[in-house]
Amino acid sequence: MTTSTAAILNARQSVNASRQDGTRTPSRSGYSPNHQHSKSRNVVQGMALSDIARNGFEVRCKETGIQFSILPGGSICDAFGVELEKYWNSGAR
């Protein structure tokens, strides 16, 4: 079965229309976009710092596409978390 471009565009418009009406799919955390925790910077930032500390993170060079995995518990991961927290606490965006 083939799907026409028009059918794909109609499906996309339908999904986007439902999102604009506020009937969005809950996020992976289980919170909807209107839930208080979804709007709290402190909660999101704390979750991000905790996730980085537990799992590390990946960096990709835009120019070459080379990817690096920064492992949790290492000096780079720890320093990044500290600097990110300082940046957020300074009120910068």
CNS distance restraints for C-alpha pairs under 8 A (distance, minus, plus):
assign (resid   3 and name CA) (resid   7 and name CA) 6.40 0.50 0.50
assign (resid   3 and name CA) (resid   8 and name CA) 6.98 0.50 0.50
assign (resid   4 and name CA) (resid   8 and name CA) 6.45 0.50 0.50
assign (resid   5 and name CA) (resid   9 and name CA) 6.16 0.50 0.50
assign (resid   6 and name CA) (resid  10 and name CA) 6.06 0.50 0.50
assign (resid   7 and name CA) (resid  11 and name CA) 6.15 0.50 0.50
assign (resid   8 and name CA) (resid  12 and name CA) 6.18 0.50 0.50
assign (resid   9 and name CA) (resid  13 and name CA) 6.11 0.50 0.50
assign (resid  10 and name CA) (resid  14 and name CA) 6.11 0.50 0.50
assign (resid  11 and name CA) (resid  15 and name CA) 6.28 0.50 0.50
assign (resid  12 and name CA) (resid  16 and name CA) 6.13 0.50 0.50
assign (resid  13 and name CA) (resid  17 and name CA) 5.92 0.50 0.50
assign (resid  14 and name CA) (resid  18 and name CA) 6.29 0.50 0.50
assign (resid  15 and name CA) (resid  19 and name CA) 6.33 0.50 0.50
assign (resid  16 and name CA) (resid  20 and name CA) 6.28 0.50 0.50
assign (resid  17 and name CA) (resid  21 and name CA) 6.42 0.50 0.50
assign (resid  18 and name CA) (resid  22 and name CA) 6.69 0.50 0.50
assign (resid  18 and name CA) (resid  23 and name CA) 5.63 0.50 0.50
assign (resid  18 and name CA) (resid  24 and name CA) 6.83 0.50 0.50
assign (resid  19 and name CA) (resid  23 and name CA) 5.51 0.50 0.50
assign (resid  19 and name CA) (resid  24 and name CA) 5.01 0.50 0.50
assign (resid  24 and name CA) (resid  32 and name CA) 7.32 0.50 0.50
assign (resid  24 and name CA) (resid  33 and name CA) 7.47 0.50 0.50
assign (resid  25 and name CA) (resid  32 and name CA) 7.11 0.50 0.50
assign (resid  26 and name CA) (resid  30 and name CA) 5.62 0.50 0.50
assign (resid  26 and name CA) (resid  31 and name CA) 5.69 0.50 0.50
assign (resid  26 and name CA) (resid  32 and name CA) 4.50 0.50 0.50
assign (resid  26 and name CA) (resid  33 and name CA) 7.06 0.50 0.50
assign (resid  27 and name CA) (resid  31 and name CA) 5.71 0.50 0.50
assign (resid  27 and name CA) (resid  32 and name CA) 6.08 0.50 0.50
assign (resid  27 and name CA) (resid  33 and name CA) 7.51 0.50 0.50
assign (resid  31 and name CA) (resid  35 and name CA) 5.83 0.50 0.50
assign (resid  31 and name CA) (resid  37 and name CA) 7.29 0.50 0.50
assign (resid  31 and name CA) (resid  38 and name CA) 6.49 0.50 0.50
assign (resid  32 and name CA) (resid  38 and name CA) 7.06 0.50 0.50
assign (resid  33 and name CA) (resid  38 and name CA) 5.74 0.50 0.50
assign (resid  33 and name CA) (resid  39 and name CA) 7.55 0.50 0.50
assign (resid  34 and name CA) (resid  38 and name CA) 6.64 0.50 0.50
assign (resid  34 and name CA) (resid  39 and name CA) 7.32 0.50 0.50
assign (resid  35 and name CA) (resid  39 and name CA) 6.96 0.50 0.50
assign (resid  36 and name CA) (resid  40 and name CA) 6.48 0.50 0.50
assign (resid  37 and name CA) (resid  43 and name CA) 6.35 0.50 0.50
assign (resid  37 and name CA) (resid  44 and name CA) 7.63 0.50 0.50
assign (resid  38 and name CA) (resid  43 and name CA) 7.95 0.50 0.50
assign (resid  38 and name CA) (resid  44 and name CA) 7.34 0.50 0.50
assign (resid  40 and name CA) (resid  44 and name CA) 6.44 0.50 0.50
assign (resid  41 and name CA) (resid  45 and name CA) 5.85 0.50 0.50
assign (resid  42 and name CA) (resid  46 and name CA) 5.93 0.50 0.50
assign (resid  43 and name CA) (resid  47 and name CA) 6.09 0.50 0.50
assign (resid  44 and name CA) (resid  48 and name CA) 6.14 0.50 0.50
assign (resid  45 and name CA) (resid  49 and name CA) 6.18 0.50 0.50
assign (resid  45 and name CA) (resid  88 and name CA) 7.98 0.50 0.50
assign (resid  46 and name CA) (resid  50 and name CA) 6.08 0.50 0.50
assign (resid  47 and name CA) (resid  51 and name CA) 6.01 0.50 0.50
assign (resid  48 and name CA) (resid  52 and name CA) 6.12 0.50 0.50
assign (resid  49 and name CA) (resid  53 and name CA) 6.14 0.50 0.50
assign (resid  49 and name CA) (resid  81 and name CA) 6.15 0.50 0.50
assign (resid  49 and name CA) (resid  85 and name CA) 7.63 0.50 0.50
assign (resid  50 and name CA) (resid  54 and name CA) 6.19 0.50 0.50
assign (resid  51 and name CA) (resid  55 and name CA) 5.78 0.50 0.50
assign (resid  51 and name CA) (resid  56 and name CA) 7.34 0.50 0.50
assign (resid  52 and name CA) (resid  56 and name CA) 4.62 0.50 0.50
assign (resid  52 and name CA) (resid  57 and name CA) 6.01 0.50 0.50
assign (resid  52 and name CA) (resid  72 and name CA) 7.08 0.50 0.50
assign (resid  52 and name CA) (resid  77 and name CA) 7.41 0.50 0.50
assign (resid  52 and name CA) (resid  81 and name CA) 7.12 0.50 0.50
assign (resid  53 and name CA) (resid  72 and name CA) 5.62 0.50 0.50
assign (resid  53 and name CA) (resid  73 and name CA) 6.89 0.50 0.50
assign (resid  53 and name CA) (resid  77 and name CA) 7.05 0.50 0.50
assign (resid  53 and name CA) (resid  78 and name CA) 7.07 0.50 0.50
assign (resid  53 and name CA) (resid  81 and name CA) 7.21 0.50 0.50
assign (resid  54 and name CA) (resid  72 and name CA) 5.88 0.50 0.50
assign (resid  54 and name CA) (resid  73 and name CA) 7.90 0.50 0.50
assign (resid  55 and name CA) (resid  71 and name CA) 6.92 0.50 0.50
assign (resid  55 and name CA) (resid  72 and name CA) 5.49 0.50 0.50
assign (resid  56 and name CA) (resid  69 and name CA) 7.41 0.50 0.50
assign (resid  56 and name CA) (resid  70 and name CA) 5.39 0.50 0.50
assign (resid  56 and name CA) (resid  71 and name CA) 4.64 0.50 0.50
assign (resid  56 and name CA) (resid  72 and name CA) 4.24 0.50 0.50
assign (resid  56 and name CA) (resid  73 and name CA) 7.79 0.50 0.50
assign (resid  56 and name CA) (resid  77 and name CA) 6.23 0.50 0.50
assign (resid  57 and name CA) (resid  69 and name CA) 6.03 0.50 0.50
assign (resid  57 and name CA) (resid  70 and name CA) 5.26 0.50 0.50
assign (resid  57 and name CA) (resid  71 and name CA) 6.81 0.50 0.50
assign (resid  57 and name CA) (resid  72 and name CA) 7.83 0.50 0.50
assign (resid  57 and name CA) (resid  77 and name CA) 7.71 0.50 0.50
assign (resid  58 and name CA) (resid  67 and name CA) 6.81 0.50 0.50
assign (resid  58 and name CA) (resid  68 and name CA) 5.60 0.50 0.50
assign (resid  58 and name CA) (resid  69 and name CA) 4.50 0.50 0.50
assign (resid  58 and name CA) (resid  70 and name CA) 5.81 0.50 0.50
assign (resid  59 and name CA) (resid  67 and name CA) 5.57 0.50 0.50
assign (resid  59 and name CA) (resid  68 and name CA) 5.18 0.50 0.50
assign (resid  59 and name CA) (resid  69 and name CA) 6.50 0.50 0.50
assign (resid  59 and name CA) (resid  70 and name CA) 7.55 0.50 0.50
assign (resid  60 and name CA) (resid  65 and name CA) 5.83 0.50 0.50
assign (resid  60 and name CA) (resid  66 and name CA) 5.57 0.50 0.50
assign (resid  60 and name CA) (resid  67 and name CA) 4.27 0.50 0.50
assign (resid  60 and name CA) (resid  68 and name CA) 6.36 0.50 0.50
assign (resid  61 and name CA) (resid  65 and name CA) 4.93 0.50 0.50
assign (resid  61 and name CA) (resid  66 and name CA) 5.37 0.50 0.50
assign (resid  61 and name CA) (resid  67 and name CA) 6.47 0.50 0.50
assign (resid  62 and name CA) (resid  66 and name CA) 7.96 0.50 0.50
assign (resid  70 and name CA) (resid  74 and name CA) 7.75 0.50 0.50
assign (resid  70 and name CA) (resid  76 and name CA) 7.07 0.50 0.50
assign (resid  70 and name CA) (resid  77 and name CA) 6.15 0.50 0.50
assign (resid  71 and name CA) (resid  77 and name CA) 6.59 0.50 0.50
assign (resid  72 and name CA) (resid  77 and name CA) 5.85 0.50 0.50
assign (resid  72 and name CA) (resid  78 and name CA) 7.59 0.50 0.50
assign (resid  73 and name CA) (resid  77 and name CA) 6.44 0.50 0.50
assign (resid  73 and name CA) (resid  78 and name CA) 6.45 0.50 0.50
assign (resid  74 and name CA) (resid  78 and name CA) 6.16 0.50 0.50
assign (resid  75 and name CA) (resid  79 and name CA) 5.95 0.50 0.50
assign (resid  76 and name CA) (resid  80 and name CA) 6.04 0.50 0.50
assign (resid  77 and name CA) (resid  81 and name CA) 6.29 0.50 0.50
assign (resid  78 and name CA) (resid  82 and name CA) 6.32 0.50 0.50
assign (resid  79 and name CA) (resid  83 and name CA) 6.13 0.50 0.50
assign (resid  80 and name CA) (resid  84 and name CA) 5.94 0.50 0.50
assign (resid  81 and name CA) (resid  85 and name CA) 6.12 0.50 0.50
assign (resid  82 and name CA) (resid  86 and name CA) 6.26 0.50 0.50
assign (resid  83 and name CA) (resid  87 and name CA) 6.11 0.50 0.50
assign (resid  84 and name CA) (resid  88 and name CA) 6.24 0.50 0.50
assign (resid  85 and name CA) (resid  89 and name CA) 6.04 0.50 0.50
assign (resid  86 and name CA) (resid  90 and name CA) 6.11 0.50 0.50
assign (resid  87 and name CA) (resid  91 and name CA) 7.02 0.50 0.50
assign (resid  87 and name CA) (resid  92 and name CA) 6.09 0.50 0.50
assign (resid  87 and name CA) (resid  93 and name CA) 7.92 0.50 0.50
assign (resid  88 and name CA) (resid  92 and name CA) 5.92 0.50 0.50
assign (resid  88 and name CA) (resid  93 and name CA) 7.00 0.50 0.50
